[in-house]
Amino acid sequence: MTVQFVTGDLTQNKKTILIQALLDQLRHDPDLKVFYIVPEHLKFEMEKFVLEERRDHQMDQASSIFNLQVASFSRLNWFLMKERSKGNEISDLGLSMIVRQVLNQAKDQLLVYQKQAHYQGFIEELVELFKEFIEGNIQVEDLAVHPDEDAHLMDLEIEKQKEIQMLYQAFLEALADLRIDNFAKQEDLIQFIQQSALGNYLFVIDHYYYFNSREMQLLLSLAKEAGRVQIVLPINRQELKAGQAAMTTALPYATYYHIRHLGQQMKLNFEPDWEIKDHPFNFHQPIMTLAQSFKEQQNLLNVAHGPLENTPFATHHFLQFDSLQSELRYVSNRIHYLVTKKGYRYRDIQVFTRDLEAYQSIIAPILGANQIPYFFDHAKAMTDHPLFTLIQHLIRLERYHWRLIDILEVLKSPLISLRHFNEQFQKLDEEDLDRLIYQFENYLLAYQYEGYRFTNLQYDWLFLGQEVAFQSAKGEKFDFTCAQAFEWMRAFLVQNFTFKNQTRSAGSVKAGWAAYFYQRLEAIGVRQALEEQRDQAIERGDIEQSRQDEQVWQVLVNSLDEYHQIYGEEDLPLATFFEILEAGLSSATYHIIPPTLDQVMITNIVSPQVQPTKIAFVIGMDHQSLPAKHKAKGLLTPSHRQAINQDLLAHQYLSEQEQEGFQMEYLLANQVLLLATDQLIISYATNQGDQVRKISPWIAQAAKLAGQEIIYHQDYALDASLETAITLADMGRYASMKSPVLYKIHQDFMAGQTPNPALLQVLALMNDYEQQNKRTARGVLDLIQQTFYFNDLPEKIDQDLALQLFGKHLSLSVSRIEQFFADPYSHFLRYGLKLKERDRFELDAALSGDYFHQALDQLNRLLKAQDKSLSDMSQVELDGLLNQVINQLNQDPNYLVLTRHPRMQAIHQLLNQRLAYFVHLMQEQNRLTHFQPLASELVFGTSSHHQVQGFEYPLASGGKLTIRGKIDRLDQIQRGANNWLQVIDYKSGKKDFNLVDAYYGLDLQLLTYLGVAIKNYPQLKALGSFYQHLLPSYYKADQAYVTQEPFMQSQTLLSQRPLNGFVTIEADDLQRVEAHDPSLKKSRIYPVSYKKEGYDARSHFFTMEEVHLLLEYTHYQFQEAARAIQEGDIALAPFYEDPYTLSLNAKYRVITGFDGTQSFHRYRHKQINQKEVLDQIKEKLAKKKTAEGGEANG
């Protein structure tokens, strides 16, 4: 029974010598059983290494396979005991459940930690601390506070330690019948070893730089009972004989002497140390030289800081990049070059980093572009898997009362199939199932059915347009309507996932929430979906994905089992069950064994390697990665740990995190410089998010020793010291080159820089490659052109296509024509492609406008039916009539949004107040003009029987153009023998009539409505056409206003809110119409001001001759718009003065690509002033008549 240390620094190939010696022993002693023990994550690589050594040693397979095994401490019990588990083992999730119970029971005794006791983060910290206590053999009494010895601790720290001691004692008592998974296995193994005869066993322990108390106890048990134990440490004899530990070997130095000290106490037999010093790995000499010099410098054995002389360091490259993407793209292209041109295999190359998560999301696309097989050696969080996402949203359904976002996430989960919801859905293919989900989503968004309106199946949903048969994307109709489908989907979700409605006495809930939740997942087909995903992954050869699906389901099952094991049928609140389940799953991970052997390994620099690789890329080596800063974590401060450690026995241990972490960093730095035998490329990126990183100071020292500069390496700005000639192989596969090359060219162009010559050479090579391979896809030169014209959209489409999109006969509203003139491309998006944002259950400008319009229309109809005038009604009568209208509107399903929740009810009340104010304003106007509504919501240009005549025009396509619309109000005003007609168009926004806009076709409504009125009511004289703002701006009530009588106040407000548009009668007539007060210069109703004779120059007045000119021009614009639409005009040309054009909207810019900084030339500008408009119109119309006359003569 002996113990031997096998020593030798990191440069030595100790494993090969060891395994050869082991195989020789097996040859002479076939009964010998050898276990080579390494950390769990190294087990697979070590097994590969041992197999290769067996092959080289030509060992008899029968004896070697079974007698030399690679294992980890956690798997050793399987080999020795064949997993003789005693049961009742729990994982970290189970421990967190126990800690939760302990905290709940002790909540009244806690002072310092009372508020934290309910937080999952605090529970997880306690679990980690208690595991550390158990791992270090820390007993409850070891946590006791001794006033004399712990006087340096503050009162608060003492109270904390007392509470931790109390909680730890309760935790151990709760664990009486349970066993912590990994610790239980170690305890069972130690007990087995102590009771077994292991004289013919040999154990080699490698890559353990230090041991916790549990591992140390296991090691010492093996040393006492086994025939022989060999412990491999990365330290040489000279370093062990030094009076104190060197910085780079402080950890193995302390481990060596700690084991010797404990072994001597146990009277173990130590063989002489076996130092392996003449068998280095096949390092190129410069790599050995630099690593040794750096080690000496860190150990303060060599104070010289200058570069090493007479040593060419072509094996080393130190690079700086601007971003992680640039850094990884260089690595990808370099790997491609090394494999395709230098004869390396993928398995000869490894990528190392300290922060795997920083690169995780960009590795697949960048390495995939060069078709590089790789294995990402990082445990994946279960939070990345669709199963966790589904469970999380199922939990949130209950927690947040069935929010819309959670309902939709559940439905859209790839693990949910609508085929389980109803047998009718069995007929649908995947495309139609998705179509049904999207229609359901649009419906829920439009009516905001969530919360109790979703879960209460007695609450009837409103179906306005869904009572039609569901139709597939191909036009096939099914035997159920959309409304029926939506009800089935709603019912299935509610019946399966309204947990709060399940009582503890109902069915399977008796067995506890864990069992019930599992059964619900089974019922909706989650397990079946995972199995199908796994089988599909196996069929396409994606073994990694298939294993992930198996593992995540097992993690879920284990979590539910542990919950049931700990809580059983205890009546816990549902919210607590969900909180425990979500916390457990969110911290769970799964690890995959590499599915193939020839691939690039991407791993952490902290992970020790079985042997150095030939080529190593060490990325992300910035000042935060090496050395990393180790601060005390958890609930114990360094002073707490120091106070506890000073009284511990030899077999007990509580880590001093800062000191051990600091020592590990030195060892790690030396290990990084020995990761490769042939080439070592070390790099970092300066920009990571909003942080600016500097190079690691230790890497900077190594570069200085090598006499090398840190090269700033941009994409495709090649460093001649790496390669003197540029080939495509230098740059990666053709597919990987396009995006960065195009980006760099565009970047140089925007910066006004000449492209790098190397970049131009790459372009020439890419073009040659395209010619040689006769690529049919768009070539790189075409793509370069597109980078500068990426946002260029077609200005026209084929005329036949335009006729198919818009039709031979056009029925256009005035607002649609205005939209076309505002921007033809916006018109194409809305009316050609029929793109629109989804309806949402919210109050917007359009809905509030409809509310006002409908209310005023009903009010005018009531007044007409009752033969009443606004001016004759009292305020009480008018308010009563208005309330009658509002009550009718409240029954309209279109305005349900105004009654759904308190916020909207408050907005509804404000809308009604503004409506009442507007009606009273109308009443004041009516008292002056005595207008009588001639028509309300007057429709023209449609097939409605309420319509009046509109305008029609023949089109060159053989069709006709019909102008349609609706006039909000048409008033008749009688003064003596004159009967006047005025047009009122309600506007909820800030819309003012602008003659310049009318010239450009952007403001045609008032002119069109006036033209329709004149055409249909020729017996009446036109007074004018006006916008009336439904929501006028507030008026500041100054002292003069406050002191006025109520009547004068109403007159003041009346004058502040005139109509907006233009009048068409002379000033004398208008003064009689509005009963003008001669003391006032400004009209109280109309957009004019008076002078002694007529209007002043700022008044909006057109003579009838000018009105007819404007109407003629409006007819011309209608025809021009129709012609351009049918000819396929879709140019992107918004007006600079109109920022709200559809194509400039953020959601539509995804399509238009419009960027004001780069697309300024696309803007149109209004280059005419108001005084020039009428002359310009006359000139345009004259040219039109001349052109028509020429065509007629021709």
Secondary structure, DSSP 8 states (H G I E B T S, - for coil): -EEEEEE--TTB-HHHHHHHHHHHHHHH-TT-EEEEE--GGGHHHHHHHHHHHHHHHT--HHHHHHHEEEE-HHHHHHHHHS----S-EE-HHHHHHHHHHHHHHHGGG-STTTTGGG-HHHHHHHHHHHHHHHHTT--GGGG---TTTTTTS-HHHHHHHHHHHHHHHHHHHHTTT-EEHHHHHHHHHHHHHHTS-EEEEEEEE-S-SS--HHHHHHHHHHHHHEEEEEEE-S--HHHHHSSS--GGGHHHHHHHHHHHHHHHHTT-EE---EE--S-B-S--HHHHHHHHHHHHHHTTS----S--SS---TTEEEEEEEEHHHHHHHHHHHHHHHHHHS---GGGEEEEES-HHHHHHHHHHHHHHTT--EEE-S-EEGGGSHHHHHHHHHHHHHHTTS-HHHHHHHHH-TT--GGGT-GGGGG--HHHHHHHHHHHHHHHHHHT--THHHH-TTS----SS--SEEE-TTS-EEEEEHHHHHHHHHHHHHHHH-GGG--TTSGGGGG-HHHHHHHHHHHTTHHHHHHHHHHHHHHTT-HHHHHHHHHHHHHHHHHHHHHHHHHTT----HHHHHHHHHHHHHT-EE----S-SSSEEEEETTS--SS-EEEEEEE--BTTTTT------SS--HHHHHHHHTT--TT-----HHHHHHHHHHHHHHHHTTSEEEEEEEEEEEEETTEE--B-HHHHHHHHHTT---EE--TT---TTT-SS--GGGG--HHHHHHHHHHHHHHHHHHT----HHHHHHHHHHHHHHHHHT--S--HHHHHHHHHSTT---SB--HHHHHHHH-SSEEEEHHHHHHHHH-HHHHIIIIIS-------SS--HHHHHHHHHHHHHHHHHHHHHTT--GGGS-HHHHHHHHHHHHHHHHT-GGGGGGGSSHHHHHHHHHHHHHHHHHHHHHHHHHHHH--EEEEEEEEESSS-TT-B--EEEE-TTS-EEEEEEEEEEEEEEEETTEEEEEEEEEESS-----HHHHHTTS--HHHHHHHHHHHH-TTSEEEEEEEEESS-------HHHHTS-HHHHHHHHHHHS--EEEE-S-HHHHHHHTT--TT-SB-SSSS-BB-SSSB-TTS-B--HHHHHHHHHHHHHHHHHHHHHHHTTB-----BTT-TT-GGGSTTTHHHH---TTT-GGG-B-----GGGHHHHHHHHHHHHHHHHHHHHH-
